[in-house]
């Protein structure tokens, strides 16, 4: 069987090395692969390989078993004829060992559109040009450009213009809090101040570009614990594709490929519902992995959440009685399984909302 794709969904190119467990995220793409694909995994995941593949085998989820236990991007150079799938096409964190020139040689148009839209200020400017509704946002080249903190409405959000997974984003209740943040923020980095939206919910709208054609994937609702994003659920009653499609089409025309997504706020009052685009993630995101698995298993109603656990190995967990059952279309699927090594695990719960609640209660007892 000739391989046609190679997957490397290591996220360390985008995240801070001090965050515990981020080096284990490369495993969550396993459920999106096909048997004839190649997948790069962090060697620390070897200890969990037998258990996760047995789990996927029991529930009927096909996947690659062609593993390279090395997440170095240099490995990709050995497979120049394969289609590549990466968490992020580029080097947003300017990490050593990640050669941006390599991305440029592979596909300069793709790299350029990712770099452009990954800048939050560029996103806001483009949204204004294309008539896409966004929250009131003030964009600055650097902190010295901010003259009067009282001009902003509070609460507001301080955002570095380049941030992955919310890194550096801070909520400010008043000018004093914003002033404290600015004191330690570098002088040379651009930023934005975004007024807080009174939203009833937040959505994730996923697209995929295949053969230069833009495809709508799914709308999921974000699950929040306070202000922290802990998961997603599907389906959503909201389908505001028209809100962000001008930007999605703009990106496609300029060479965007594969999966990307928008965060959208839902603002409801007595007379109308409005949708405001918050940002675009020009890459795979947390919702992409359960979405891909649900599509392969024909799951039509699901949620996916990250749970803390006292265990540090999949071998300690027995979910045989609640594993996904293709006949009933209910049960659980392990998604981000490698992080069990640091006491957390992302799990898809398939079924009606009532069934998901039942599964969630069982999981919390066993984890």
Secondary structure in CASP SS format (residue, H / E / C, confidence):
PFRMAT SS
TARGET T0000
AUTHOR 0000-0000-0000
METHOD secondary structure of the structure
MODEL  1
X C 1.00
X C 1.00
X C 1.00
X C 1.00
X E 1.00
X E 1.00
X E 1.00
X E 1.00
X C 1.00
X C 1.00
X C 1.00
X C 1.00
X C 1.00
X C 1.00
X C 1.00
X C 1.00
X C 1.00
X C 1.00
X C 1.00
X C 1.00
X C 1.00
X H 1.00
X H 1.00
X H 1.00
X H 1.00
X H 1.00
X H 1.00
X H 1.00
X H 1.00
X H 1.00
X H 1.00
X H 1.00
X C 1.00
X C 1.00
X C 1.00
X C 1.00
X C 1.00
X E 1.00
X E 1.00
X E 1.00
X C 1.00
X C 1.00
X H 1.00
X H 1.00
X H 1.00
X H 1.00
X H 1.00
X H 1.00
X H 1.00
X H 1.00
X H 1.00
X H 1.00
X H 1.00
X H 1.00
X H 1.00
X H 1.00
X H 1.00
X H 1.00
X H 1.00
X C 1.00
X C 1.00
X C 1.00
X C 1.00
X C 1.00
X C 1.00
X E 1.00
X E 1.00
X E 1.00
X C 1.00
X C 1.00
X C 1.00
X C 1.00
X H 1.00
X H 1.00
X H 1.00
X H 1.00
X H 1.00
X H 1.00
X C 1.00
X C 1.00
X C 1.00
X C 1.00
X E 1.00
X E 1.00
X E 1.00
X E 1.00
X C 1.00
X C 1.00
X C 1.00
X C 1.00
X C 1.00
X C 1.00
X C 1.00
X C 1.00
X C 1.00
X C 1.00
X C 1.00
X C 1.00
X C 1.00
X H 1.00
X H 1.00
X H 1.00
X H 1.00
X H 1.00
X H 1.00
X H 1.00
X H 1.00
X H 1.00
X H 1.00
X H 1.00
X H 1.00
X H 1.00
X H 1.00
X H 1.00
X H 1.00
X H 1.00
X H 1.00
X C 1.00
X C 1.00
X H 1.00
X H 1.00
X H 1.00
X H 1.00
X H 1.00
X H 1.00
X H 1.00
X H 1.00
X H 1.00
X H 1.00
X H 1.00
X C 1.00
X C 1.00
X C 1.00
X E 1.00
X C 1.00
X C 1.00
X E 1.00
X E 1.00
X E 1.00
X E 1.00
X C 1.00
X C 1.00
X H 1.00
X H 1.00
X H 1.00
X C 1.00
X C 1.00
X C 1.00
X H 1.00
X H 1.00
X H 1.00
X C 1.00
X C 1.00
X C 1.00
X C 1.00
X E 1.00
X E 1.00
X E 1.00
X E 1.00
X E 1.00
X C 1.00
X C 1.00
X C 1.00
X C 1.00
X C 1.00
X C 1.00
X C 1.00
X C 1.00
X C 1.00
X E 1.00
X E 1.00
X E 1.00
X C 1.00
X C 1.00
X H 1.00
X H 1.00
X H 1.00
X H 1.00
X H 1.00
X H 1.00
X H 1.00
X H 1.00
X H 1.00
X H 1.00
X C 1.00
X C 1.00
X C 1.00
X C 1.00
X C 1.00
X C 1.00
X E 1.00
X E 1.00
X E 1.00
X E 1.00
X E 1.00
X C 1.00
X C 1.00
X C 1.00
X C 1.00
X C 1.00
X E 1.00
X E 1.00
X E 1.00
X E 1.00
X E 1.00
X E 1.00
X E 1.00
X E 1.00
X E 1.00
X E 1.00
X C 1.00
X C 1.00
X E 1.00
X E 1.00
X E 1.00
X E 1.00
X E 1.00
X E 1.00
X E 1.00
X E 1.00
X E 1.00
X E 1.00
X E 1.00
X E 1.00
X E 1.00
X C 1.00
X C 1.00
X E 1.00
X E 1.00
X E 1.00
X E 1.00
X E 1.00
X E 1.00
X E 1.00
X C 1.00
X C 1.00
X C 1.00
X C 1.00
X C 1.00
X C 1.00
X H 1.00
X H 1.00
X H 1.00
X H 1.00
X H 1.00
X H 1.00
X H 1.00
X H 1.00
X H 1.00
X H 1.00
X H 1.00
X H 1.00
X H 1.00
X C 1.00
X C 1.00
X C 1.00
X C 1.00
X E 1.00
X E 1.00
X E 1.00
X E 1.00
X E 1.00
X E 1.00
X E 1.00
X E 1.00
X E 1.00
X E 1.00
X E 1.00
X C 1.00
X C 1.00
X C 1.00
X C 1.00
X E 1.00
X E 1.00
X E 1.00
X E 1.00
X E 1.00
X E 1.00
X E 1.00
X E 1.00
X E 1.00
X C 1.00
X C 1.00
X C 1.00
X C 1.00
X H 1.00
X H 1.00
X H 1.00
X H 1.00
X H 1.00
X H 1.00
X H 1.00
X H 1.00
X H 1.00
X H 1.00
X H 1.00
X H 1.00
X C 1.00
X C 1.00
X C 1.00
X C 1.00
X E 1.00
X E 1.00
X E 1.00
X E 1.00
X E 1.00
X E 1.00
X E 1.00
X C 1.00
X C 1.00
X C 1.00
X C 1.00
X C 1.00
X H 1.00
X H 1.00
X H 1.00
X C 1.00
X C 1.00
X C 1.00
X C 1.00
X C 1.00
X C 1.00
X E 1.00
X C 1.00
X E 1.00
X C 1.00
X C 1.00
X C 1.00
X C 1.00
X E 1.00
X E 1.00
X E 1.00
X E 1.00
X E 1.00
X E 1.00
X E 1.00
X C 1.00
X H 1.00
X H 1.00
X H 1.00
X H 1.00
X H 1.00
X C 1.00
X E 1.00
X E 1.00
X E 1.00
X E 1.00
X E 1.00
X E 1.00
X E 1.00
X C 1.00
X C 1.00
X H 1.00
X H 1.00
X H 1.00
X H 1.00
X H 1.00
X H 1.00
X H 1.00
X H 1.00
X H 1.00
X H 1.00
X H 1.00
X H 1.00
X H 1.00
X H 1.00
X C 1.00
END
